[in-house]
Amino acid sequence: MGEPKATGYEVNQGPGPDVSLSFPPDFLCGMAVSVFQNSGGEDTNWSWFEKQKKVKGDFRFRIGLGCTDDRDGLSEDHGGFLESVLEGVGPSVIEKGYKIGISSDFWNRYEEDIQLAQDLGSNSFRLSIEWHRIVPRKGVVDQTAVDRYHQIFDALDRRGMEANVTLFWFVLPKWFMDMGAFEKEENIEEFVEWGRLAYKLFGKRSKMWATINEPGVHAMCGYIAGNHPPGKIAHFKTGGTVLCNVLRGHKRIYDAIKAMPGGKECAVGIVHNVFWLEPKGDGLGYAHVKGVLKIANRIWANEVVFNYLKTGKYEYQVPFRKNVTFTEADGRPGCDFIGVNHYARAVVNWALQPDNKGEDSDLTTMDYPVYPPSLYRSISYASTLGVPIYIMENGIPGPPDDPKRKEWIVGCLNMVKRAIDDGYDVRGFMYWTLIDNFEWNFAWILQFGLYEFVTSKENPSGKRVMKKGTEALGEWYKTEGPKLSKMLAARGDKVPPRKSDKERQELEERAERDFLRAQGVAEKDLPALTSQDEPAEATADGEKYQHTRT
């Protein structure tokens, strides 16, 4: 690969005249690690959720001993009752009923794991600051947990690695959940207080602060799909309210941090999972699929989140009910960078099942095809915000010897390099993830780690064993990473100019077609294999466009 291009840039005006940002100077190559998923934790929404069952309800079974006239409670006078109350029955909400336990125990083995990341060429490390560990009970700060985080930051500092922190990564303290969490507007302030506290404790330890990881996923999975806590199904109105309150929390934490000493110099952003569902085919046979996917994509909330970040206006469509709406009084919320999480192109066939375009039906263990151009399209989409882009999560699940891992890694990193050469302001790539961890409701079924951890009686948190294909990531980090850092240094405070939607469409289609040609696809077959989208609801410059199949 040649040297990155560094010409044709315009001066970056930043988020405002009174803000002097200090982004990390290097192109960030690193790992994304959720502390909870790699360490577990008590008294959280997830430690509660893993005890729940898929069939909800309050099931009461009573056996009367003697007279049963009194059914309002136990009555020794009438012989009493034996009573059992079950909050749910059936299988666990977590695959196979697994429990997280201590997972790979990053909390205690952080030195070893951070060293593994550095050995692969990482100069950055993304991690969660867990609210439940710092504030296990409302109003109570656990100094031991604070000290442990400082030790983790010290380990990063000793290796010259940039810390990249996230304040809310799906895990909430149980006490905040019991308050109603983000279902209640009045609880936003409690979240903002958490942001203030975290920055007060650790503000000097990181230049990169993400307020929220995947707000759309939190709302959809927790209140519509029901596979994340609190496990509510088809609560569209509540889901829309939760997403609104979470985004408002981002805005207020951003403002709070910027008002604190040193806050104007750090970068505060948000992380969104950029993802689309698209039909495998076209025509009348796919009319029902397109209708379903249009609703599903709306629920995923790409446009809802991005429109809010662009304008300060929030509107969530609720089936058969009044939409959830909100408008920030002072307009567009602050956002110094956009973190992009992206895992796959999602293709759906006529039977509404996961599939792939064309004849190749080979999918990953998450039922997605290996199609790196989808990452390029996610970068293009994120660029409409007009702020620096960091790939905060990108990875592939699979067993240790899965050949798809190298294919995905090489393909996606090539797309990152291509996007930068095409003028997109991408400044970092975090691989998901370092070690196999507890993948939320999928538990241990989905194995995204570059290392597996092999447990034994003597080593319950596991020996770290590198998986096949991992070396490809390390090679790119060590060779291309320094070149990209050199490019960033050369351009200084200049950034690539914004692209029109037409330019973005042309670049996306070119990236897809070049990739497919390299796979040996004939020219006549290209239209059937490239992406299809509904027209964008809102874009950077007000245009609307649609991918064609010509």
Sequence and secondary structure as in RCSB ss.txt:
>XXXX:A:sequence
MGEPKATGYEVNQGPGPDVSLSFPPDFLCGMAVSVFQNSGGEDTNWSWFEKQKKVKGDFRFRIGLGCTDDRDGLS
EDHGGFLESVLEGVGPSVIEKGYKIGISSDFWNRYEEDIQLAQDLGSNSFRLSIEWHRIVPRKGVVDQTAVDRYH
QIFDALDRRGMEANVTLFWFVLPKWFMDMGAFEKEENIEEFVEWGRLAYKLFGKRSKMWATINEPGVHAMCGYIA
GNHPPGKIAHFKTGGTVLCNVLRGHKRIYDAIKAMPGGKECAVGIVHNVFWLEPKGDGLGYAHVKGVLKIANRIW
ANEVVFNYLKTGKYEYQVPFRKNVTFTEADGRPGCDFIGVNHYARAVVNWALQPDNKGEDSDLTTMDYPVYPPSL
YRSISYASTLGVPIYIMENGIPGPPDDPKRKEWIVGCLNMVKRAIDDGYDVRGFMYWTLIDNFEWNFAWILQFGL
YEFVTSKENPSGKRVMKKGTEALGEWYKTEGPKLSKMLAARGDKVPPRKSDKERQELEERAERDFLRAQGVAEKD
LPALTSQDEPAEATADGEKYQHTRT
>XXXX:A:secstr
       S EE   S TT      SS EEEEEE HHHHH  SSBHHHHHTT EEEEEEEEEEEE S     SS  
GGGT EEEEEEEEEEEESSGGG   TTTT HHHHHHHHHHHHHHTT SEEEEE  HHHH SBTTB  HHHHHHHH
HHHHHHHHTT EEEEEEESS  BHHHHHTTGGGSGGGHHHHHHHHHHHHHHHGGG SEEEEEE HHHHHHIIIII
 SSTT  SS HHHHHHHHHHHHHHHHHHHHHHHTSTTGGGSEEEEEEE   EEES  SGGGHHHHHHHHHHHHHH
THHHHHHHHHHSEEEE  TTS  EEEE TTSS   S EEEE    EEE TTS EE SSS     TTS    THHH
HHHHHHHGGG S EEEEE      TT THHHHHHHHHHHHHHHHHHTT  EEEEEES SB    GGGTTSS   S
EEEE  SS TT EEEE TTHHHHHHHHHHHHHHHHHHHHHHTTEE     HHHHHHHHHHHHHHHHHHTT  GGG
HHHHS      SS TTS        
